[in-house]
Amino acid sequence: MSDAFKVSIGLETHVQLDTRSKIWCGCANVFGSEPNTDVCPVCLGYPGTMPVLNREAVRLTVMAGLMLGCEINRYSKFDRKSYFYPDMPKNYQISQYDLPLCLGGGVEIMVDGQPKNIRLNRIHLEEDVAKNNHFEGFSGVDFNRAGTPLMEIVSEPDLSSAEEAFAYLQALKQMLVYGGISECNLEQGNMRCDINCSVRPAAQEQLGTKTEIKNMNTFKGVLRSLTYEIKRQIDVVSSGGRVVQETRRWDDEAGVTRSMRSKEDAHDYRYFPEPDLMPVVLSEQEIEGWRASLPEMPTTRRQRFVDEYGLPDYDAGVLVADKAVADFFEAVARDAGNPKAASNWMMTEMLRVLSADDLEIADIKVTPAALAVLIRLVDEKAINNTGAKEVFAELVANGGDPKAIVEAKGLAQVSDTGALNTWVEEAIAAHPNVVDDYRGGKRAALQFLMGQVMRASQGKANPPMVLQALRDKLDS
Amino acid sequence: MAKFADHNETFSLAGLQQGTFSSVEWVTDLLQRIERSDKTINAYISTDGEWALEQAKAADQRRASGEAGPLCGAPIGVKDVLNVQGQPCHCASRILEGYTSPYDATAVSRLRDQGAVLLGRLNMDEFAMGSTNENSAFGAVRNPWNPDFVPGGSSGGSAAAVAAGSAWAALGTDTGGSIRQPASFCGRVGLKPSYGRVSRFGLTAFASSLDQIGPITQTVSDAATLLTALAGHDAKDSTSLKQAVPDYSSALKGDLRGMRLGLPKQYFIEGMDQEVEAAVRQATEQCRELGAELVEVSLPHTEYAIATYYIIATAEASANLARFDGVRYGAREAGSDPLDQYGKTRAAFFGPEVKRRIILGTYVLSSGYHDAYYLRAQQVRTLIRRDFEDAFKQCDALLTPVAPTTAYRIGERTADPIQMYLGDIFTVTANLAGICGLSVPCGFSSADLPIGLQILGPAFGEETILRVGHAYEQSTDWHVRRPPLWAGTAS
């Protein structure tokens, strides 16, 4: 990107809230049901039906606002936003216009190792719309999604590159997942965003003409589309042209943004207050209660991992990045009573498996309890590290109980001195030259003998005991 | 059927409650009356006789088992705008052709819980938009007092059926006078409860901040009985208030001694029908004789009420009626794409008055006009509400005409919507202010058309207006007069 231009990006991020029921009715708020099964007259917009506000959706939105440092409006209301589209059961969306639940706030991202605050304009609560599915020759509407509580987080145009936008979304996701606000599962459409982007000559104060890229549902898509759009706008301006204010669509396959509609075709949403709902009035006590119940945020948790478990800062950072991974680690650490070992297993084996197979930790067959048992088996010297790795591989493949696996695979470590002494004596007898080397001062020779004993035991000999026995024999 | 001869005079629930006749007998008789009278007045869009008799039979059994409330077995008609599970709900529009309600409106289920019998669906102005019941896809309703005249609207079918004796009582809805004005035009009692008194859940919305469900009845006492059953908080309607429901029937006692009744000077205006004014003045004198003190009050913002009402009501209607697009239910006209389909469907199946109001409402909310119209109207609405708050500091209730005229001749006002809208001048204010209003018969014109007295009370002041209405009614005999088309037979 050229230094001759400044880029300003603002994101409107829609986040589905993790409530049990929909925002206006008792239908389940779940993903993946048969089309049009989680529906009722209310979320289908039948004549005469009325919305009743799900208070949990308000609580989660306010919790998000508190986490992001927003000011919470004590008096808030809902408005109707009118436009015709087949995914709209009522042909108006109940949203919040001039009195949203949360105002201001910010999201901190790291840019070149330095923290940068991305200011938020507001967070408001609204209903999600249905989903249109297009088939050969016809289209269908699935209303299961209609009425899912949806929070819209509107940022100021403080982001100045595609990478910053990407980092912003990651930071936002991390916090929202930590707060239990949303699962932020992108495949399920939990988190989608509209991008506003403009460029201007570096010397110019005033923002350039913006374009809007609608309905992005992957972070990578945001990164790619912005990279394209920024370059496109710079090319337009550099060649003496003007950016047209318009809505654009990202064509992921072609890797380009395309014009959808110009400003002249923009909807007139005709907002007015929703007469079927009372204003939302929040008491100080209610808000303070929610504030007190805010969960631990990633930065705090990272420091606690360092202080409480003695982990290196880097390791702590890696573990807290994904809340599910951090939760897994803590469960193992507490169960096994050995945080260092738990951290080592997580940092090496677990994360390797996750990245190799592109899995979420919830998908993996190893449970925190099983990994803790495995760590205890090592600590109790019931198996050695070689055996432990074999057990772990079996846990990854099929799950199960580590003790049963040890039993079934015959991996129990041999600590019986009788058997050990036999293998040690055989190794010494078979390699007199090596014994001479060792006695001549070549300490590495001991490792060779050690390897012979381990091989004779098929890996099951207790290594410290073998070492001790060798020393006893050779040094005497 | 000798017992019905007596019943014909009172047309009350007493015979049912005393066991003189059964609900099945009454409903059987009513179904025949409906068939006779509807040849002329067209009050019902549809009846479900078989189902009505089933309900009546169940009600009779319930009464026999001794668990019956006052409404058990009472035959009631329901305005076509209210959802009843398994029944059509056309809202007198072609756009809801083929639609069957999947649920009961709360008001309907409360009546059914009491054992009331639902006779059928009453005609109305399409989507409750109109003051004459001429805007119906199912044909105009005619006034039982004279079929050349309108019954009023939009609950014209409800008022005509009750006036003609083809229902004991009916549910109507009132957005700007749609219960009180037809009750007045048909010489019956109409009650618009305070906003939030009766759940709106299941009422196909016209203007959500103004709509209320209420009864049209033979007597004030019947209205009190029905309101007691209908009123109360409903978890499905966030705007229904959590206020205790009194037994409204027990408020119907005594004369009017100690009461102050206000006469708003803006409601007795130049150009109003002289016979109407005379009858209403006479009624106010009657109230004075019953012990009330009359005081003149002022509601200074009344002149802005019609403009304010038609901005707010149409704005809300433009959004409320957006859902009728042919995608999920109702009639559909095919189009080349979804928006084309919407346009064609709505053009083909909405009537002209509905289209007029949707366009008006869309306009007053549109960018650049929103502040000048919608926002300004909301501000004026606040002023109108304050007018009433001030007035009710000086009196317990207000006495006014329901409408400036008696019923119009069929076709008389259809060409001039503005004149039609102006006829709502005395009723829209109660909806804008959220207060309650009662219409009771108070005389007849020289053409033998009924005239109505409107009694307005403060929000949640239903006990007061019912008491005034009852005392007045019991001191007159307007309410027992029967129209020529009573029970479907011209006499």
Chai-1 contact restraints between the chains, C-beta under 6 A:
chainA,res_idxA,chainB,res_idxB,connection_type,confidence,min_distance_angstrom,max_distance_angstrom,comment,restraint_id
A,P41,B,P102,contact,1.0,0.0,6.0,A-B,restraint_1
A,P41,B,Y103,contact,1.0,0.0,6.0,A-B,restraint_2
A,L44,B,R328,contact,1.0,0.0,6.0,A-B,restraint_3
A,G45,B,R323,contact,1.0,0.0,6.0,A-B,restraint_4
A,P47,B,T204,contact,1.0,0.0,6.0,A-B,restraint_5
A,G48,B,N83,contact,1.0,0.0,6.0,A-B,restraint_6
A,G48,B,G202,contact,1.0,0.0,6.0,A-B,restraint_7
A,G48,B,L203,contact,1.0,0.0,6.0,A-B,restraint_8
A,G48,B,T204,contact,1.0,0.0,6.0,A-B,restraint_9
A,M50,B,F201,contact,1.0,0.0,6.0,A-B,restraint_10
A,M50,B,D237,contact,1.0,0.0,6.0,A-B,restraint_11
A,V52,B,S238,contact,1.0,0.0,6.0,A-B,restraint_12
A,R80,B,A319,contact,1.0,0.0,6.0,A-B,restraint_13
A,S82,B,A319,contact,1.0,0.0,6.0,A-B,restraint_14
A,F84,B,Y342,contact,1.0,0.0,6.0,A-B,restraint_15
A,P86,B,V327,contact,1.0,0.0,6.0,A-B,restraint_16
A,P86,B,P338,contact,1.0,0.0,6.0,A-B,restraint_17
A,K90,B,R323,contact,1.0,0.0,6.0,A-B,restraint_18
A,N91,B,A322,contact,1.0,0.0,6.0,A-B,restraint_19
A,N91,B,R323,contact,1.0,0.0,6.0,A-B,restraint_20
A,Y92,B,A319,contact,1.0,0.0,6.0,A-B,restraint_21
A,Y92,B,A322,contact,1.0,0.0,6.0,A-B,restraint_22
A,D268,B,S366,contact,1.0,0.0,6.0,A-B,restraint_23
A,D268,B,S367,contact,1.0,0.0,6.0,A-B,restraint_24
A,R270,B,L365,contact,1.0,0.0,6.0,A-B,restraint_25
A,R270,B,S366,contact,1.0,0.0,6.0,A-B,restraint_26
A,F272,B,L365,contact,1.0,0.0,6.0,A-B,restraint_27
A,P275,B,S208,contact,1.0,0.0,6.0,A-B,restraint_28
A,P275,B,S209,contact,1.0,0.0,6.0,A-B,restraint_29
A,D276,B,S208,contact,1.0,0.0,6.0,A-B,restraint_30
A,L277,B,S238,contact,1.0,0.0,6.0,A-B,restraint_31
A,M278,B,S238,contact,1.0,0.0,6.0,A-B,restraint_32
